[in-house]
């Protein structure tokens, strides 16, 4: 069972920029929960009162994600690959509005301001504005989450393999026409 909560959720164990997230939520009245098993991502960061960091098992991670008001994924800059897709796609599947700072890879999944919000990495002020926008506009956040869910439902592993099977069947049919 998923308990609904009035909190921001973020998490991950690699390539995360929790410093930018913490700077963005500092002083807000809403609680922020960060789930990570990699404490080195928080080295040298002073946590404000509204931020809680927990080490979570996979089931706990997904329960926290599913129960959140919104999900914020702050990715580190400068990597040659994008990351965090599993986290933000799961959040979208649960109908959560998402904010992601990885514009390179996330834009392949998120339509900005329709199925989520894309923010430039490392800019805590713009990230804070995006968070406040969703918190202060719950009807828009809900609509964004619903649209994200509709999109994410078509990105499941099962749908992916059904698509591959369908393409293979089409190819086989067309190849048989020429033999």
C-alpha positions as CSV (number, residue, x, y, z in Angstrom):
1,X,0.0,0.0,0.0
2,X,1.2,3.5,-0.9
3,X,0.6,6.3,1.6
4,X,0.1,9.7,0.0
5,X,2.3,12.4,1.5
6,X,2.8,16.1,1.0
7,X,6.5,15.9,0.3
8,X,9.0,16.3,-2.5
9,X,10.9,13.1,-3.4
10,X,14.3,12.7,-4.9
11,X,16.7,9.8,-5.0
12,X,19.4,7.8,-6.6
13,X,22.9,6.6,-6.0
14,X,24.9,7.9,-9.0
15,X,25.3,11.1,-10.9
16,X,23.0,13.1,-8.7
17,X,23.4,16.8,-7.8
18,X,21.7,16.9,-4.4
19,X,23.5,20.1,-3.5
20,X,21.4,22.0,-6.1
21,X,18.2,20.3,-4.9
22,X,19.0,21.2,-1.3
23,X,19.7,24.8,-2.2
24,X,16.4,25.0,-4.1
25,X,14.2,23.6,-1.3
26,X,16.0,25.4,1.6
27,X,13.5,27.3,3.7
28,X,10.4,25.9,2.0
29,X,7.6,24.6,4.3
30,X,7.3,21.4,2.3
31,X,9.4,18.4,3.4
32,X,11.9,16.9,0.9
33,X,12.9,13.3,1.2
34,X,16.1,12.2,-0.5
35,X,16.6,8.4,-0.8
36,X,20.2,7.4,-1.5
37,X,22.6,4.7,-0.3
38,X,25.5,6.7,-1.5
39,X,26.3,9.2,1.3
40,X,29.3,10.6,-0.6
41,X,26.8,12.5,-2.8
42,X,26.0,14.6,0.3
43,X,29.5,15.2,1.4
44,X,30.0,18.7,2.8
45,X,26.3,19.7,2.4
46,X,24.5,21.0,5.4
47,X,21.0,19.8,5.5
48,X,18.2,22.3,6.3
49,X,15.4,21.2,8.7
50,X,12.9,20.4,5.8
51,X,15.3,17.9,4.2
52,X,15.5,14.2,5.3
53,X,18.0,11.8,3.8
54,X,17.3,8.1,4.1
55,X,18.9,4.9,3.0
56,X,16.2,2.9,1.3
57,X,15.7,-0.6,-0.1
58,X,14.2,-0.7,-3.7
59,X,10.7,-1.3,-2.4
60,X,11.0,1.6,0.1
61,X,12.4,3.8,-2.7
62,X,9.4,3.1,-4.9
63,X,6.9,3.5,-2.1
64,X,8.3,6.9,-1.3
65,X,8.3,7.9,-4.9
66,X,4.7,6.7,-5.4
67,X,3.5,8.5,-2.3
68,X,5.1,11.9,-3.1
69,X,3.5,15.1,-4.2
70,X,6.1,15.6,-6.9
71,X,9.5,14.1,-7.9
72,X,12.6,16.2,-8.5
73,X,15.6,14.6,-10.2
74,X,18.8,16.7,-10.2
75,X,21.5,15.2,-12.3
76,X,25.2,16.1,-12.2
77,X,26.6,18.2,-15.0
78,X,29.3,17.1,-17.4
79,X,28.5,13.4,-17.9
80,X,28.7,11.9,-21.4
81,X,25.5,10.0,-20.7
82,X,22.1,10.9,-19.4
83,X,20.7,9.1,-16.4
84,X,17.8,8.8,-14.0
85,X,15.4,7.5,-16.6
86,X,14.2,4.7,-14.5
87,X,13.4,7.0,-11.6
88,X,11.6,9.7,-13.6
89,X,9.8,7.1,-15.8
90,X,8.5,5.3,-12.7
91,X,7.4,8.6,-11.3
92,X,5.6,9.4,-14.5
93,X,4.0,6.0,-14.5
94,X,2.7,6.7,-11.0
95,X,1.2,10.0,-12.3
96,X,3.6,12.3,-10.5
97,X,4.7,15.6,-11.9
98,X,8.5,15.5,-12.4
99,X,11.2,18.1,-12.6
100,X,14.5,16.9,-14.1
101,X,17.7,18.9,-14.6
102,X,19.1,16.6,-17.3
103,X,17.9,18.2,-20.4
104,X,20.0,16.0,-22.7
105,X,18.5,12.6,-22.0
106,X,15.3,13.6,-20.3
107,X,13.9,15.5,-23.3
108,X,13.6,12.2,-25.1
109,X,10.9,11.2,-22.6
110,X,9.6,14.5,-21.1
111,X,7.8,17.2,-23.1
112,X,8.6,20.4,-21.2
113,X,5.7,21.9,-19.2
114,X,3.4,19.1,-20.5
115,X,4.6,15.8,-19.1
116,X,7.2,17.4,-16.7
117,X,9.5,20.3,-16.4
118,X,13.1,20.4,-17.7
119,X,15.5,22.7,-15.9
120,X,19.1,23.6,-16.7
121,X,21.5,21.6,-14.4
122,X,23.1,23.4,-11.5
123,X,20.7,26.4,-11.3
124,X,19.0,26.2,-7.9
125,X,17.1,29.4,-8.4
126,X,15.3,28.2,-11.6
127,X,14.8,24.8,-10.0
128,X,13.2,26.5,-6.9
129,X,10.9,28.4,-9.3
130,X,9.8,25.2,-11.0
131,X,9.1,23.5,-7.6
132,X,7.1,26.5,-6.4
133,X,5.2,26.6,-9.6
134,X,4.0,23.0,-9.2
135,X,3.3,23.4,-5.5
136,X,1.3,26.6,-6.0
137,X,-0.6,25.3,-9.0
138,X,-1.9,21.9,-7.8
139,X,-4.4,21.6,-10.7
140,X,-1.7,22.1,-13.3
141,X,0.6,19.7,-11.4
142,X,-2.2,17.1,-11.4
143,X,-2.8,17.6,-15.1
144,X,0.9,17.3,-15.8
145,X,1.1,14.1,-13.8
146,X,-1.9,12.6,-15.6
147,X,-0.4,13.4,-19.0
148,X,3.0,12.0,-17.8
149,X,1.2,8.8,-16.7
150,X,-0.5,8.5,-20.1
151,X,2.9,8.7,-21.9
152,X,4.7,6.4,-19.5
153,X,2.1,3.7,-19.8
154,X,3.3,3.3,-23.4
155,X,7.0,3.0,-22.3
156,X,6.8,-0.2,-20.3
157,X,9.1,-3.2,-21.0
158,X,6.1,-5.2,-22.2
159,X,5.1,-2.5,-24.7
160,X,8.7,-2.3,-25.9
161,X,8.9,-6.0,-26.6
162,X,5.4,-6.0,-28.2
163,X,6.7,-3.3,-30.6
164,X,9.8,-5.4,-31.4
165,X,7.7,-8.5,-32.0
166,X,5.3,-6.5,-34.2
167,X,8.2,-5.2,-36.3
168,X,9.7,-8.7,-36.6
169,X,6.3,-10.0,-37.8
170,X,6.0,-7.2,-40.3
171,X,9.5,-7.9,-41.6
172,X,8.8,-11.6,-41.9
173,X,5.6,-11.0,-43.8
174,X,7.3,-8.6,-46.3
175,X,10.3,-11.0,-46.7
176,X,7.9,-13.9,-47.5
177,X,6.4,-11.9,-50.3
178,X,9.7,-11.9,-52.2
179,X,10.5,-15.6,-51.8
